[in-house]
């Protein structure tokens, strides 16, 4: 399995990582090296089954 591509947006304080292959879900949100949202592990994701895949 290959690692999913991530789009990264960041400023001086916040870092956001979004995974387009997962339907644009947030993979990581951090502020000053502290997790705001716990990062997802790389895994297969079916974007058509997102309501059952968890939030």
mmCIF file of the N, C-alpha and C atoms, coordinates in Angstrom:
data_MODEL
# 
_entry.id   MODEL 
# 
loop_
_atom_site.group_PDB 
_atom_site.id 
_atom_site.type_symbol 
_atom_site.label_atom_id 
_atom_site.label_alt_id 
_atom_site.label_comp_id 
_atom_site.label_asym_id 
_atom_site.label_entity_id 
_atom_site.label_seq_id 
_atom_site.pdbx_PDB_ins_code 
_atom_site.Cartn_x 
_atom_site.Cartn_y 
_atom_site.Cartn_z 
_atom_site.occupancy 
_atom_site.B_iso_or_equiv 
_atom_site.pdbx_formal_charge 
_atom_site.auth_seq_id 
_atom_site.auth_comp_id 
_atom_site.auth_asym_id 
_atom_site.auth_atom_id 
_atom_site.pdbx_PDB_model_num 
ATOM 1   N N  . UNK A 1 1  ? 0.843   -1.175 0.000  1.00 0.00 ? 1  UNK A N  1 
ATOM 2   C CA . UNK A 1 1  ? 0.000   0.000  0.000  1.00 0.00 ? 1  UNK A CA 1 
ATOM 3   C C  . UNK A 1 1  ? 0.892   1.244  0.000  1.00 0.00 ? 1  UNK A C  1 
ATOM 4   N N  . UNK A 1 2  ? 0.568   2.213  -0.836 1.00 0.00 ? 2  UNK A N  1 
ATOM 5   C CA . UNK A 1 2  ? 1.350   3.437  -0.877 1.00 0.00 ? 2  UNK A CA 1 
ATOM 6   C C  . UNK A 1 2  ? 0.783   4.458  0.102  1.00 0.00 ? 2  UNK A C  1 
ATOM 7   N N  . UNK A 1 3  ? 1.631   5.373  0.511  1.00 0.00 ? 3  UNK A N  1 
ATOM 8   C CA . UNK A 1 3  ? 1.215   6.408  1.450  1.00 0.00 ? 3  UNK A CA 1 
ATOM 9   C C  . UNK A 1 3  ? 0.365   7.440  0.713  1.00 0.00 ? 3  UNK A C  1 
ATOM 10  N N  . UNK A 1 4  ? -0.749  7.816  1.304  1.00 0.00 ? 4  UNK A N  1 
ATOM 11  C CA . UNK A 1 4  ? -1.655  8.779  0.684  1.00 0.00 ? 4  UNK A CA 1 
ATOM 12  C C  . UNK A 1 4  ? -1.020  10.166 0.662  1.00 0.00 ? 4  UNK A C  1 
ATOM 13  N N  . UNK A 1 5  ? -1.227  10.875 -0.442 1.00 0.00 ? 5  UNK A N  1 
ATOM 14  C CA . UNK A 1 5  ? -0.726  12.240 -0.577 1.00 0.00 ? 5  UNK A CA 1 
ATOM 15  C C  . UNK A 1 5  ? -1.480  13.147 0.391  1.00 0.00 ? 5  UNK A C  1 
ATOM 16  N N  . UNK A 1 6  ? -0.772  14.091 0.990  1.00 0.00 ? 6  UNK A N  1 
ATOM 17  C CA . UNK A 1 6  ? -1.393  15.029 1.921  1.00 0.00 ? 6  UNK A CA 1 
ATOM 18  C C  . UNK A 1 6  ? -1.155  16.460 1.456  1.00 0.00 ? 6  UNK A C  1 
ATOM 19  N N  . UNK A 1 7  ? -2.174  17.278 1.595  1.00 0.00 ? 7  UNK A N  1 
ATOM 20  C CA . UNK A 1 7  ? -2.074  18.707 1.333  1.00 0.00 ? 7  UNK A CA 1 
ATOM 21  C C  . UNK A 1 7  ? -1.834  19.367 2.686  1.00 0.00 ? 7  UNK A C  1 
ATOM 22  N N  . UNK A 1 8  ? -0.815  20.216 2.777  1.00 0.00 ? 8  UNK A N  1 
ATOM 23  C CA . UNK A 1 8  ? -0.449  20.841 4.047  1.00 0.00 ? 8  UNK A CA 1 
ATOM 24  C C  . UNK A 1 8  ? -0.680  22.348 3.964  1.00 0.00 ? 8  UNK A C  1 
ATOM 25  N N  . UNK A 1 9  ? -1.405  22.872 4.946  1.00 0.00 ? 9  UNK A N  1 
ATOM 26  C CA . UNK A 1 9  ? -1.588  24.311 5.125  1.00 0.00 ? 9  UNK A CA 1 
ATOM 27  C C  . UNK A 1 9  ? -1.046  24.646 6.503  1.00 0.00 ? 9  UNK A C  1 
ATOM 28  N N  . UNK A 1 10 ? -0.202  25.671 6.571  1.00 0.00 ? 10 UNK A N  1 
ATOM 29  C CA . UNK A 1 10 ? 0.338   26.026 7.886  1.00 0.00 ? 10 UNK A CA 1 
ATOM 30  C C  . UNK A 1 10 ? 0.674   27.502 7.966  1.00 0.00 ? 10 UNK A C  1 
ATOM 31  N N  . UNK A 1 11 ? 0.677   27.996 9.200  1.00 0.00 ? 11 UNK A N  1 
ATOM 32  C CA . UNK A 1 11 ? 1.145   29.344 9.492  1.00 0.00 ? 11 UNK A CA 1 
ATOM 33  C C  . UNK A 1 11 ? 2.092   29.252 10.680 1.00 0.00 ? 11 UNK A C  1 
ATOM 34  N N  . UNK A 1 12 ? 2.306   30.341 11.390 1.00 0.00 ? 12 UNK A N  1 
ATOM 35  C CA . UNK A 1 12 ? 3.258   30.332 12.505 1.00 0.00 ? 12 UNK A CA 1 
ATOM 36  C C  . UNK A 1 12 ? 2.838   29.415 13.650 1.00 0.00 ? 12 UNK A C  1 
ATOM 37  N N  . UNK A 1 13 ? 1.550   29.167 13.805 1.00 0.00 ? 13 UNK A N  1 
ATOM 38  C CA . UNK A 1 13 ? 1.047   28.396 14.941 1.00 0.00 ? 13 UNK A CA 1 
ATOM 39  C C  . UNK A 1 13 ? 0.405   27.072 14.529 1.00 0.00 ? 13 UNK A C  1 
ATOM 40  N N  . UNK A 1 14 ? -0.431  27.091 13.501 1.00 0.00 ? 14 UNK A N  1 
ATOM 41  C CA . UNK A 1 14 ? -1.231  25.921 13.136 1.00 0.00 ? 14 UNK A CA 1 
ATOM 42  C C  . UNK A 1 14 ? -0.672  25.170 11.931 1.00 0.00 ? 14 UNK A C  1 
ATOM 43  N N  . UNK A 1 15 ? -0.889  23.859 11.921 1.00 0.00 ? 15 UNK A N  1 
ATOM 44  C CA . UNK A 1 15 ? -0.552  23.004 10.778 1.00 0.00 ? 15 UNK A CA 1 
ATOM 45  C C  . UNK A 1 15 ? -1.744  22.083 10.533 1.00 0.00 ? 15 UNK A C  1 
ATOM 46  N N  . UNK A 1 16 ? -2.251  22.093 9.298  1.00 0.00 ? 16 UNK A N  1 
ATOM 47  C CA . UNK A 1 16 ? -3.379  21.267 8.894  1.00 0.00 ? 16 UNK A CA 1 
ATOM 48  C C  . UNK A 1 16 ? -2.944  20.373 7.743  1.00 0.00 ? 16 UNK A C  1 
ATOM 49  N N  . UNK A 1 17 ? -3.233  19.075 7.841  1.00 0.00 ? 17 UNK A N  1 
ATOM 50  C CA . UNK A 1 17 ? -2.961  18.130 6.761  1.00 0.00 ? 17 UNK A CA 1 
ATOM 51  C C  . UNK A 1 17 ? -4.282  17.509 6.335  1.00 0.00 ? 17 UNK A C  1 
ATOM 52  N N  . UNK A 1 18 ? -4.569  17.584 5.028  1.00 0.00 ? 18 UNK A N  1 
ATOM 53  C CA . UNK A 1 18 ? -5.799  17.048 4.450  1.00 0.00 ? 18 UNK A CA 1 
ATOM 54  C C  . UNK A 1 18 ? -5.413  15.986 3.427  1.00 0.00 ? 18 UNK A C  1 
ATOM 55  N N  . UNK A 1 19 ? -6.168  14.886 3.375  1.00 0.00 ? 19 UNK A N  1 
ATOM 56  C CA . UNK A 1 19 ? -5.884  13.794 2.442  1.00 0.00 ? 19 UNK A CA 1 
ATOM 57  C C  . UNK A 1 19 ? -6.997  13.740 1.389  1.00 0.00 ? 19 UNK A C  1 
ATOM 58  N N  . UNK A 1 20 ? -6.707  14.197 0.155  1.00 0.00 ? 20 UNK A N  1 
ATOM 59  C CA . UNK A 1 20 ? -7.730  14.186 -0.894 1.00 0.00 ? 20 UNK A CA 1 
ATOM 60  C C  . UNK A 1 20 ? -8.288  12.794 -1.187 1.00 0.00 ? 20 UNK A C  1 
ATOM 61  N N  . UNK A 1 21 ? -7.455  11.754 -1.146 1.00 0.00 ? 21 UNK A N  1 
ATOM 62  C CA . UNK A 1 21 ? -7.908  10.393 -1.441 1.00 0.00 ? 21 UNK A CA 1 
ATOM 63  C C  . UNK A 1 21 ? -8.900  9.882  -0.401 1.00 0.00 ? 21 UNK A C  1 
ATOM 64  N N  . UNK A 1 22 ? -8.958  10.504 0.746  1.00 0.00 ? 22 UNK A N  1 
ATOM 65  C CA . UNK A 1 22 ? -9.891  10.114 1.807  1.00 0.00 ? 22 UNK A CA 1 
ATOM 66  C C  . UNK A 1 22 ? -11.112 11.027 1.808  1.00 0.00 ? 22 UNK A C  1 
ATOM 67  N N  . UNK A 1 23 ? -11.422 11.634 0.675  1.00 0.00 ? 23 UNK A N  1 
ATOM 68  C CA . UNK A 1 23 ? -12.577 12.518 0.587  1.00 0.00 ? 23 UNK A CA 1 
ATOM 69  C C  . UNK A 1 23 ? -12.330 13.871 1.221  1.00 0.00 ? 23 UNK A C  1 
ATOM 70  N N  . UNK A 1 24 ? -11.075 14.291 1.320  1.00 0.00 ? 24 UNK A N  1 
ATOM 71  C CA . UNK A 1 24 ? -10.737 15.588 1.891  1.00 0.00 ? 24 UNK A CA 1 
ATOM 72  C C  . UNK A 1 24 ? -10.743 15.620 3.408  1.00 0.00 ? 24 UNK A C  1 
ATOM 73  N N  . UNK A 1 25 ? -10.630 14.469 4.018  1.00 0.00 ? 25 UNK A N  1 
ATOM 74  C CA . UNK A 1 25 ? -10.636 14.419 5.488  1.00 0.00 ? 25 UNK A CA 1 
ATOM 75  C C  . UNK A 1 25 ? -9.358  14.992 6.085  1.00 0.00 ? 25 UNK A C  1 
ATOM 76  N N  . UNK A 1 26 ? -9.507  15.547 7.275  1.00 0.00 ? 26 UNK A N  1 
ATOM 77  C CA . UNK A 1 26 ? -8.361  16.071 8.018  1.00 0.00 ? 26 UNK A CA 1 
ATOM 78  C C  . UNK A 1 26 ? -7.581  14.897 8.590  1.00 0.00 ? 26 UNK A C  1 
ATOM 79  N N  . UNK A 1 27 ? -6.282  14.860 8.304  1.00 0.00 ? 27 UNK A N  1 
ATOM 80  C CA . UNK A 1 27 ? -5.420  13.803 8.828  1.00 0.00 ? 27 UNK A CA 1 
ATOM 81  C C  . UNK A 1 27 ? -4.656  14.280 10.050 1.00 0.00 ? 27 UNK A C  1 
ATOM 82  N N  . UNK A 1 28 ? -4.463  15.599 10.166 1.00 0.00 ? 28 UNK A N  1 
ATOM 83  C CA . UNK A 1 28 ? -3.682  16.123 11.284 1.00 0.00 ? 28 UNK A CA 1 
ATOM 84  C C  . UNK A 1 28 ? -4.002  17.604 11.458 1.00 0.00 ? 28 UNK A C  1 
ATOM 85  N N  . UNK A 1 29 ? -4.221  18.019 12.689 1.00 0.00 ? 29 UNK A N  1 
ATOM 86  C CA . UNK A 1 29 ? -4.367  19.430 13.032 1.00 0.00 ? 29 UNK A CA 1 
ATOM 87  C C  . UNK A 1 29 ? -3.572  19.648 14.302 1.00 0.00 ? 29 UNK A C  1 
ATOM 88  N N  . UNK A 1 30 ? -2.558  20.506 14.214 1.00 0.00 ? 30 UNK A N  1 
ATOM 89  C CA . UNK A 1 30 ? -1.643  20.734 15.335 1.00 0.00 ? 30 UNK A CA 1 
ATOM 90  C C  . UNK A 1 30 ? -1.466  22.229 15.578 1.00 0.00 ? 30 UNK A C  1 
ATOM 91  N N  . UNK A 1 31 ? -1.191  22.576 16.821 1.00 0.00 ? 31 UNK A N  1 
ATOM 92  C CA . UNK A 1 31 ? -0.856  23.944 17.204 1.00 0.00 ? 31 UNK A CA 1 
ATOM 93  C C  . UNK A 1 31 ? 0.368   23.888 18.103 1.00 0.00 ? 31 UNK A C  1 
ATOM 94  N N  . UNK A 1 32 ? 1.436   24.526 17.677 1.00 0.00 ? 32 UNK A N  1 
ATOM 95  C CA . UNK A 1 32 ? 2.678   24.552 18.472 1.00 0.00 ? 32 UNK A CA 1 
ATOM 96  C C  . UNK A 1 32 ? 3.097   23.156 18.923 1.00 0.00 ? 32 UNK A C  1 
ATOM 97  N N  . UNK A 1 33 ? 3.107   22.194 18.003 1.00 0.00 ? 33 UNK A N  1 
ATOM 98  C CA . UNK A 1 33 ? 3.536   20.812 18.250 1.00 0.00 ? 33 UNK A CA 1 
ATOM 99  C C  . UNK A 1 33 ? 2.645   20.041 19.225 1.00 0.00 ? 33 UNK A C  1 
ATOM 100 N N  . UNK A 1 34 ? 1.413   20.488 19.411 1.00 0.00 ? 34 UNK A N  1 
ATOM 101 C CA . UNK A 1 34 ? 0.435   19.774 20.235 1.00 0.00 ? 34 UNK A CA 1 
ATOM 102 C C  . UNK A 1 34 ? -0.725  19.377 19.324 1.00 0.00 ? 34 UNK A C  1 
ATOM 103 N N  . UNK A 1 35 ? -1.107  18.091 19.346 1.00 0.00 ? 35 UNK A N  1 
ATOM 104 C CA . UNK A 1 35 ? -2.213  17.629 18.509 1.00 0.00 ? 35 UNK A CA 1 
ATOM 105 C C  . UNK A 1 35 ? -3.533  18.212 18.988 1.00 0.00 ? 35 UNK A C  1 
ATOM 106 N N  . UNK A 1 36 ? -4.274  18.811 18.061 1.00 0.00 ? 36 UNK A N  1 
ATOM 107 C CA . UNK A 1 36 ? -5.646  19.232 18.332 1.00 0.00 ? 36 UNK A CA 1 
ATOM 108 C C  . UNK A 1 36 ? -6.571  18.083 17.942 1.00 0.00 ? 36 UNK A C  1 
ATOM 109 N N  . UNK A 1 37 ? -6.293  17.483 16.783 1.00 0.00 ? 37 UNK A N  1 
ATOM 110 C CA . UNK A 1 37 ? -6.959  16.256 16.339 1.00 0.00 ? 37 UNK A CA 1 
ATOM 111 C C  . UNK A 1 37 ? -5.900  15.182 16.224 1.00 0.00 ? 37 UNK A C  1 
ATOM 112 N N  . UNK A 1 38 ? -6.204  13.989 16.673 1.00 0.00 ? 38 UNK A N  1 
ATOM 113 C CA . UNK A 1 38 ? -5.246  12.886 16.602 1.00 0.00 ? 38 UNK A CA 1 
ATOM 114 C C  . UNK A 1 38 ? -5.094  12.468 15.142 1.00 0.00 ? 38 UNK A C  1 
ATOM 115 N N  . UNK A 1 39 ? -3.861  12.358 14.651 1.00 0.00 ? 39 UNK A N  1 
ATOM 116 C CA . UNK A 1 39 ? -3.650  11.975 13.252 1.00 0.00 ? 39 UNK A CA 1 
ATOM 117 C C  . UNK A 1 39 ? -4.188  10.576 12.954 1.00 0.00 ? 39 UNK A C  1 
ATOM 118 N N  . UNK A 1 40 ? -4.692  10.405 11.737 1.00 0.00 ? 40 UNK A N  1 
ATOM 119 C CA . UNK A 1 40 ? -5.138  9.096  11.265 1.00 0.00 ? 40 UNK A CA 1 
ATOM 120 C C  . UNK A 1 40 ? -3.946  8.309  10.757 1.00 0.00 ? 40 UNK A C  1 
ATOM 121 N N  . UNK A 1 41 ? -3.987  7.003  10.947 1.00 0.00 ? 41 UNK A N  1 
ATOM 122 C CA . UNK A 1 41 ? -2.967  6.143  10.349 1.00 0.00 ? 41 UNK A CA 1 
ATOM 123 C C  . UNK A 1 41 ? -3.298  5.961  8.881  1.00 0.00 ? 41 UNK A C  1 
ATOM 124 N N  . UNK A 1 42 ? -2.273  5.775  8.043  1.00 0.00 ? 42 UNK A N  1 
ATOM 125 C CA . UNK A 1 42 ? -2.506  5.490  6.632  1.00 0.00 ? 42 UNK A CA 1 
ATOM 126 C C  . UNK A 1 42 ? -3.250  4.175  6.521  1.00 0.00 ? 42 UNK A C  1 
ATOM 127 N N  . UNK A 1 43 ? -4.324  4.157  5.761  1.00 0.00 ? 43 UNK A N  1 
ATOM 128 C CA . UNK A 1 43 ? -5.117  2.950  5.572  1.00 0.00 ? 43 UNK A CA 1 
ATOM 129 C C  . UNK A 1 43 ? -5.950  3.123  4.313  1.00 0.00 ? 43 UNK A C  1 
ATOM 130 N N  . UNK A 1 44 ? -6.502  2.018  3.878  1.00 0.00 ? 44 UNK A N  1 
ATOM 131 C CA . UNK A 1 44 ? -7.397  2.085  2.732  1.00 0.00 ? 44 UNK A CA 1 
ATOM 132 C C  . UNK A 1 44 ? -8.663  2.818  3.162  1.00 0.00 ? 44 UNK A C  1 
ATOM 133 N N  . UNK A 1 45 ? -9.157  3.675  2.304  1.00 0.00 ? 45 UNK A N  1 
ATOM 134 C CA . UNK A 1 45 ? -10.364 4.430  2.619  1.00 0.00 ? 45 UNK A CA 1 
ATOM 135 C C  . UNK A 1 45 ? -11.261 4.451  1.390  1.00 0.00 ? 45 UNK A C  1 
ATOM 136 N N  . UNK A 1 46 ? -12.507 4.042  1.549  1.00 0.00 ? 46 UNK A N  1 
ATOM 137 C CA . UNK A 1 46 ? -13.482 4.067  0.468  1.00 0.00 ? 46 UNK A CA 1 
ATOM 138 C C  . UNK A 1 46 ? -14.303 5.345  0.604  1.00 0.00 ? 46 UNK A C  1 
ATOM 139 N N  . UNK A 1 47 ? -14.070 6.362  -0.257 1.00 0.00 ? 47 UNK A N  1 
ATOM 140 C CA . UNK A 1 47 ? -14.776 7.628  -0.108 1.00 0.00 ? 47 UNK A CA 1 
ATOM 141 C C  . UNK A 1 47 ? -16.287 7.508  -0.292 1.00 0.00 ? 47 UNK A C  1 
ATOM 142 N N  . UNK A 1 48 ? -16.755 6.443  -0.942 1.00 0.00 ? 48 UNK A N  1 
ATOM 143 C CA . UNK A 1 48 ? -18.194 6.251  -1.108 1.00 0.00 ? 48 UNK A CA 1 
ATOM 144 C C  . UNK A 1 48 ? -18.842 5.680  0.147  1.00 0.00 ? 48 UNK A C  1 
ATOM 145 N N  . UNK A 1 49 ? -18.042 5.176  1.080  1.00 0.00 ? 49 UNK A N  1 
ATOM 146 C CA . UNK A 1 49 ? -18.568 4.593  2.312  1.00 0.00 ? 49 UNK A CA 1 
ATOM 147 C C  . UNK A 1 49 ? -18.273 5.481  3.518  1.00 0.00 ? 49 UNK A C  1 
ATOM 148 N N  . UNK A 1 50 ? -18.056 6.777  3.295  1.00 0.00 ? 50 UNK A N  1 
ATOM 149 C CA . UNK A 1 50 ? -17.619 7.642  4.386  1.00 0.00 ? 50 UNK A CA 1 
ATOM 150 C C  . UNK A 1 50 ? -18.557 7.690  5.582  1.00 0.00 ? 50 UNK A C  1 
ATOM 151 N N  . UNK A 1 51 ? -19.890 7.593  5.442  1.00 0.00 ? 51 UNK A N  1 
ATOM 152 C CA . UNK A 1 51 ? -20.712 7.622  6.650  1.00 0.00 ? 51 UNK A CA 1 
ATOM 153 C C  . UNK A 1 51 ? -20.441 6.440  7.580  1.00 0.00 ? 51 UNK A C  1 
ATOM 154 N N  . UNK A 1 52 ? -19.996 5.314  7.024  1.00 0.00 ? 52 UNK A N  1 
ATOM 155 C CA . UNK A 1 52 ? -19.724 4.133  7.840  1.00 0.00 ? 52 UNK A CA 1 
ATOM 156 C C  . UNK A 1 52 ? -18.253 4.053  8.244  1.00 0.00 ? 52 UNK A C  1 
ATOM 157 N N  . UNK A 1 53 ? -17.401 4.896  7.658  1.00 0.00 ? 53 UNK A N  1 
ATOM 158 C CA . UNK A 1 53 ? -15.965 4.806  7.907  1.00 0.00 ? 53 UNK A CA 1 
ATOM 159 C C  . UNK A 1 53 ? -15.548 5.517  9.191  1.00 0.00 ? 53 UNK A C  1 
ATOM 160 N N  . UNK A 1 54 ? -16.417 6.269  9.801  1.00 0.00 ? 54 UNK A N  1 
ATOM 161 C CA . UNK A 1 54 ? -16.068 6.988  11.026 1.00 0.00 ? 54 UNK A CA 1 
ATOM 162 C C  . UNK A 1 54 ? -15.798 8.447  10.738 1.00 0.00 ? 54 UNK A C  1 
ATOM 163 N N  . UNK A 1 55 ? -15.736 9.236  11.789 1.00 0.00 ? 55 UNK A N  1 
ATOM 164 C CA . UNK A 1 55 ? -15.538 10.669 11.608 1.00 0.00 ? 55 UNK A CA 1 
ATOM 165 C C  . UNK A 1 55 ? -14.208 11.092 12.159 1.00 0.00 ? 55 UNK A C  1 
# 
